Amino acid sequence: MDSLYSEALLDLGKESVEGFKLIGFFYPGGDNAEAIRFNEEYQAKYGSKPDTYAAYAYVATSVILKAIQEQGADRESIKTYLETLKDYKSATGVISFDENGDVVTVPSRLTVRGGQFELYQ
């Protein structure tokens, strides 16, 4: 459940969530260069950590802007671009769209260790 991946879990759960395992679609502490860059730029601009929903908004906007740049600003051009988008490296991981227009991606596997989120294998 991606909704559990929040600072509130750490703040409210304290030591009782130590070792808790969950998934997250935006984790800036791994090897995803796009996530790291977005995290740094967001914090520099807003003075706070971005949450998953900020990352989702950023990625959605980035994809639409790329579609407009590559295909044009009309509805059909954007739709065609999205239908063919595969393996787009984003702040929320590598994304593609399936035949139904749904995003296909693999979430990060996370655990709580030392009061912080970190990747686990």
PyRosetta script that sets phi, psi and omega in degrees:
from pyrosetta import init, pose_from_sequence

init()
pose = pose_from_sequence("MDSLYSEALLDLGKESVEGFKLIGFFYPGGDNAEAIRFNEEYQAKYGSKPDTYAAYAYVATSVILKAIQEQGADRESIKTYLETLKDYKSATGVISFDENGDVVTVPSRLTVRGGQFELYQ")
pose.set_psi(1, 113.6)
pose.set_omega(1, -178.6)
pose.set_phi(2, -67.4)
pose.set_psi(2, -24.3)
pose.set_omega(2, -178.6)
pose.set_phi(3, -68.3)
pose.set_psi(3, -18.5)
pose.set_omega(3, 177.3)
pose.set_phi(4, -78.5)
pose.set_psi(4, -18.1)
pose.set_omega(4, -178.2)
pose.set_phi(5, -79.4)
pose.set_psi(5, 87.7)
pose.set_omega(5, -178.9)
pose.set_phi(6, -155.8)
pose.set_psi(6, 158.4)
pose.set_omega(6, 176.9)
pose.set_phi(7, -61.4)
pose.set_psi(7, -27.7)
pose.set_omega(7, 179.8)
pose.set_phi(8, -61.1)
pose.set_psi(8, -37.4)
pose.set_omega(8, 178.3)
pose.set_phi(9, -60.2)
pose.set_psi(9, -43.9)
pose.set_omega(9, -179.8)
pose.set_phi(10, -68.4)
pose.set_psi(10, -44.9)
pose.set_omega(10, -177.4)
pose.set_phi(11, -65.5)
pose.set_psi(11, -44.4)
pose.set_omega(11, -176.5)
pose.set_phi(12, -83.8)
pose.set_psi(12, -35.6)
pose.set_omega(12, -175.8)
pose.set_phi(13, -80.7)
pose.set_psi(13, -28.2)
pose.set_omega(13, -179.1)
pose.set_phi(14, 45.8)
pose.set_psi(14, -131.9)
pose.set_omega(14, -175.8)
pose.set_phi(15, -69.4)
pose.set_psi(15, -18.5)
pose.set_omega(15, -178.7)
pose.set_phi(16, -72.8)
pose.set_psi(16, -14.2)
pose.set_omega(16, 177.0)
pose.set_phi(17, -101.2)
pose.set_psi(17, 4.1)
pose.set_omega(17, 177.8)
pose.set_phi(18, -57.5)
pose.set_psi(18, 128.4)
pose.set_omega(18, -179.2)
pose.set_phi(19, 86.3)
pose.set_psi(19, -5.4)
pose.set_omega(19, 179.1)
pose.set_phi(20, -61.1)
pose.set_psi(20, 135.4)
pose.set_omega(20, 179.9)
pose.set_phi(21, -110.4)
pose.set_psi(21, 140.5)
pose.set_omega(21, -178.8)
pose.set_phi(22, -158.1)
pose.set_psi(22, 176.8)
pose.set_omega(22, 175.2)
pose.set_phi(23, -113.1)
pose.set_psi(23, 158.0)
pose.set_omega(23, 176.4)
pose.set_phi(24, -149.4)
pose.set_psi(24, 142.8)
pose.set_omega(24, -179.1)
pose.set_phi(25, -96.5)
pose.set_psi(25, -5.4)
pose.set_omega(25, 174.5)
pose.set_phi(26, -138.7)
pose.set_psi(26, 107.4)
pose.set_omega(26, 177.9)
pose.set_phi(27, -130.7)
pose.set_psi(27, 109.0)
pose.set_omega(27, -176.0)
pose.set_phi(28, -84.1)
pose.set_psi(28, 5.2)
pose.set_omega(28, -176.9)
pose.set_phi(29, -99.5)
pose.set_psi(29, 4.0)
pose.set_omega(29, -178.7)
pose.set_phi(30, -97.5)
pose.set_psi(30, -144.4)
pose.set_omega(30, -177.9)
pose.set_phi(31, -103.4)
pose.set_psi(31, 14.3)
pose.set_omega(31, 177.7)
pose.set_phi(32, -82.0)
pose.set_psi(32, 102.4)
pose.set_omega(32, -176.7)
pose.set_phi(33, -59.6)
pose.set_psi(33, -36.1)
pose.set_omega(33, 179.4)
pose.set_phi(34, -65.7)
pose.set_psi(34, -40.2)
pose.set_omega(34, 178.9)
pose.set_phi(35, -66.9)
pose.set_psi(35, -41.6)
pose.set_omega(35, 179.6)
pose.set_phi(36, -63.8)
pose.set_psi(36, -46.4)
pose.set_omega(36, -179.8)
pose.set_phi(37, -62.5)
pose.set_psi(37, -47.5)
pose.set_omega(37, 178.8)
pose.set_phi(38, -59.0)
pose.set_psi(38, -45.3)
pose.set_omega(38, 179.9)
pose.set_phi(39, -58.1)
pose.set_psi(39, -47.4)
pose.set_omega(39, -178.9)
pose.set_phi(40, -64.7)
pose.set_psi(40, -45.2)
pose.set_omega(40, -178.7)
pose.set_phi(41, -67.4)
pose.set_psi(41, -38.5)
pose.set_omega(41, 179.0)
pose.set_phi(42, -63.8)
pose.set_psi(42, -47.5)
pose.set_omega(42, -179.2)
pose.set_phi(43, -64.2)
pose.set_psi(43, -38.2)
pose.set_omega(43, 178.6)
pose.set_phi(44, -63.7)
pose.set_psi(44, -37.9)
pose.set_omega(44, -177.0)
pose.set_phi(45, -81.3)
pose.set_psi(45, -42.9)
pose.set_omega(45, -171.2)
pose.set_phi(46, -107.1)
pose.set_psi(46, -12.3)
pose.set_omega(46, 178.4)
pose.set_phi(47, 71.6)
pose.set_psi(47, 19.9)
pose.set_omega(47, 176.6)
pose.set_phi(48, -147.3)
pose.set_psi(48, 164.6)
pose.set_omega(48, 179.4)
pose.set_phi(49, -76.6)
pose.set_psi(49, 139.4)
pose.set_omega(49, 174.9)
pose.set_phi(50, -76.0)
pose.set_psi(50, 146.1)
pose.set_omega(50, 174.2)
pose.set_phi(51, -98.1)
pose.set_psi(51, -178.8)
pose.set_omega(51, -178.2)
pose.set_phi(52, -59.5)
pose.set_psi(52, -38.8)
pose.set_omega(52, -175.8)
pose.set_phi(53, -70.7)
pose.set_psi(53, -31.8)
pose.set_omega(53, 173.5)
pose.set_phi(54, -65.1)
pose.set_psi(54, -41.4)
pose.set_omega(54, 178.4)
pose.set_phi(55, -65.3)
pose.set_psi(55, -42.3)
pose.set_omega(55, 177.5)
pose.set_phi(56, -58.5)
pose.set_psi(56, -45.9)
pose.set_omega(56, -179.1)
pose.set_phi(57, -63.0)
pose.set_psi(57, -42.0)
pose.set_omega(57, 179.1)
pose.set_phi(58, -62.9)
pose.set_psi(58, -46.3)
pose.set_omega(58, -178.5)
pose.set_phi(59, -65.8)
pose.set_psi(59, -44.2)
pose.set_omega(59, 179.8)
pose.set_phi(60, -59.8)
pose.set_psi(60, -44.6)
pose.set_omega(60, 179.1)
pose.set_phi(61, -64.9)
pose.set_psi(61, -42.5)
pose.set_omega(61, 179.2)
pose.set_phi(62, -60.7)
pose.set_psi(62, -41.9)
pose.set_omega(62, -179.4)
pose.set_phi(63, -66.3)
pose.set_psi(63, -43.7)
pose.set_omega(63, 179.6)
pose.set_phi(64, -64.4)
pose.set_psi(64, -43.1)
pose.set_omega(64, 178.2)
pose.set_phi(65, -61.9)
pose.set_psi(65, -40.3)
pose.set_omega(65, 177.9)
pose.set_phi(66, -65.3)
pose.set_psi(66, -39.8)
pose.set_omega(66, 177.5)
pose.set_phi(67, -61.0)
pose.set_psi(67, -44.1)
pose.set_omega(67, 179.9)
pose.set_phi(68, -65.2)
pose.set_psi(68, -42.9)
pose.set_omega(68, 179.5)
pose.set_phi(69, -62.8)
pose.set_psi(69, -40.1)
pose.set_omega(69, -174.5)
pose.set_phi(70, -88.9)
pose.set_psi(70, -31.3)
pose.set_omega(70, -172.7)
pose.set_phi(71, -119.8)
pose.set_psi(71, -24.9)
pose.set_omega(71, -176.7)
pose.set_phi(72, 121.2)
pose.set_psi(72, 164.9)
pose.set_omega(72, -172.0)
pose.set_phi(73, -90.6)
pose.set_psi(73, -1.1)
pose.set_omega(73, -179.1)
pose.set_phi(74, -82.4)
pose.set_psi(74, 158.4)
pose.set_omega(74, -174.4)
pose.set_phi(75, -55.7)
pose.set_psi(75, -45.6)
pose.set_omega(75, -177.8)
pose.set_phi(76, -65.5)
pose.set_psi(76, -39.3)
pose.set_omega(76, 179.3)
pose.set_phi(77, -64.3)
pose.set_psi(77, -42.3)
pose.set_omega(77, 178.4)
pose.set_phi(78, -64.9)
pose.set_psi(78, -44.0)
pose.set_omega(78, 179.4)
pose.set_phi(79, -59.9)
pose.set_psi(79, -44.9)
pose.set_omega(79, 179.5)
pose.set_phi(80, -62.5)
pose.set_psi(80, -43.1)
pose.set_omega(80, 178.6)
pose.set_phi(81, -59.7)
pose.set_psi(81, -47.8)
pose.set_omega(81, -178.5)
pose.set_phi(82, -63.2)
pose.set_psi(82, -36.7)
pose.set_omega(82, 179.7)
pose.set_phi(83, -66.0)
pose.set_psi(83, -22.9)
pose.set_omega(83, -177.7)
pose.set_phi(84, -108.3)
pose.set_psi(84, 1.1)
pose.set_omega(84, -177.8)
pose.set_phi(85, -70.3)
pose.set_psi(85, 123.8)
pose.set_omega(85, 179.4)
pose.set_phi(86, -136.2)
pose.set_psi(86, 137.3)
pose.set_omega(86, 172.5)
pose.set_phi(87, 55.2)
pose.set_psi(87, 45.1)
pose.set_omega(87, 177.6)
pose.set_phi(88, -80.4)
pose.set_psi(88, 120.7)
pose.set_omega(88, -179.0)
pose.set_phi(89, -81.2)
pose.set_psi(89, 119.5)
pose.set_omega(89, -174.7)
pose.set_phi(90, -135.0)
pose.set_psi(90, 175.2)
pose.set_omega(90, 178.3)
pose.set_phi(91, -64.6)
pose.set_psi(91, -20.8)
pose.set_omega(91, 178.5)
pose.set_phi(92, -103.2)
pose.set_psi(92, 15.2)
pose.set_omega(92, 178.9)
pose.set_phi(93, 108.4)
pose.set_psi(93, -173.7)
pose.set_omega(93, 179.1)
pose.set_phi(94, -81.8)
pose.set_psi(94, 125.3)
pose.set_omega(94, -177.5)
pose.set_phi(95, -123.1)
pose.set_psi(95, 150.8)
pose.set_omega(95, 172.3)
pose.set_phi(96, -139.6)
pose.set_psi(96, 170.7)
pose.set_omega(96, 174.2)
pose.set_phi(97, -118.1)
pose.set_psi(97, 139.0)
pose.set_omega(97, 178.1)
pose.set_phi(98, -88.9)
pose.set_psi(98, -176.0)
pose.set_omega(98, -176.5)
pose.set_phi(99, -64.1)
pose.set_psi(99, -17.9)
pose.set_omega(99, 177.8)
pose.set_phi(100, -94.5)
pose.set_psi(100, -1.3)
pose.set_omega(100, -178.5)
pose.set_phi(101, 85.8)
pose.set_psi(101, 9.3)
pose.set_omega(101, 178.8)
pose.set_phi(102, -86.5)
pose.set_psi(102, 145.8)
pose.set_omega(102, 178.6)
pose.set_phi(103, -73.0)
pose.set_psi(103, 136.1)
pose.set_omega(103, 175.7)
pose.set_phi(104, -114.5)
pose.set_psi(104, 120.6)
pose.set_omega(104, 179.6)
pose.set_phi(105, -155.5)
pose.set_psi(105, 168.3)
pose.set_omega(105, 178.1)
pose.set_phi(106, -115.8)
pose.set_psi(106, 121.9)
pose.set_omega(106, 179.7)
pose.set_phi(107, -72.5)
pose.set_psi(107, 160.5)
pose.set_omega(107, 174.2)
pose.set_phi(108, -78.4)
pose.set_psi(108, 140.2)
pose.set_omega(108, 174.4)
pose.set_phi(109, -92.2)
pose.set_psi(109, 121.5)
pose.set_omega(109, -173.6)
pose.set_phi(110, -122.2)
pose.set_psi(110, 159.4)
pose.set_omega(110, 172.3)
pose.set_phi(111, -140.7)
pose.set_psi(111, 160.2)
pose.set_omega(111, 175.2)
pose.set_phi(112, -96.7)
pose.set_psi(112, 123.5)
pose.set_omega(112, 179.1)
pose.set_phi(113, -141.5)
pose.set_psi(113, 124.8)
pose.set_omega(113, -179.9)
pose.set_phi(114, 63.6)
pose.set_psi(114, 30.7)
pose.set_omega(114, 179.3)
pose.set_phi(115, 76.1)
pose.set_psi(115, 14.4)
pose.set_omega(115, -179.7)
pose.set_phi(116, -134.4)
pose.set_psi(116, 159.2)
pose.set_omega(116, 172.9)
pose.set_phi(117, -83.1)
pose.set_psi(117, 141.8)
pose.set_omega(117, 172.1)
pose.set_phi(118, -150.2)
pose.set_psi(118, 159.8)
pose.set_omega(118, 179.7)
pose.set_phi(119, -70.4)
pose.set_psi(119, 148.5)
pose.set_omega(119, 170.5)
pose.set_phi(120, -136.7)
pose.set_psi(120, 156.9)
pose.set_omega(120, -178.0)
pose.set_phi(121, -101.1)
pose.dump_pdb("model.pdb")
